[in-house]
């Protein structure tokens, strides 16, 4: 059971907008620790998508955006493309565990 | 451009020790502001933080693995390594090395991971 909770799967049609929630608690997201997001294409290493709740590294399209409120964070993808089909993970810090924690991952299917 | 490359034992027997090394190129492992981290992913499962070593040599481990994990830094070779002892089938996973970028939260160090190795599958089986 992951410390951060994500839905196992989401789906959307090309061009649509999807959101992937990440729910934590008072010892991680709710304490104010930053949330980061990763994209993992099949058979490859994860790639940083969003850091510090809402910041995109150079080269990440602005179709990807992050937000945070209370004990939850969210990744939004607009203008969905077939190449976005991947697993997405949120990550934060947990003060009870004194270390990094990940969500269980969400598989995005582009219909 | 920073590059990380894992190497080491791919098939290990139960109760034995896993040893992996991460070679870093394109940047110095002695640079401040970064952690050198191991993250693993069991087949079909999510990501699990194993632990990290800071450039000072200070370590932090996942509490669920702490009694079995050692991460070391080898500055002259620009490498860092992972030893995981008393292996069981549950330790079968792809092991990734990664560079963590430091974010201060008050006096607490936190990290996000902006560079990853390609990963290496370690199978625990007799």
Interface residues (C-beta under 8 A of the other chain):
Chain A: X2 X32 X33 X34 X36 X38 X44 X45 X46 X47 X48 X51 X52 X57 X89 X91 X92 X93 X95 X97 X98 X99 X100 X101 X102 X103 X104 X105
Chain B: X37 X46 X47 X48 X49 X51 X60 X61 X62 X63 X96 X100 X101 X103 X105 X108 X110 X111 X112 X113 X114 X116 X117 X118 X119
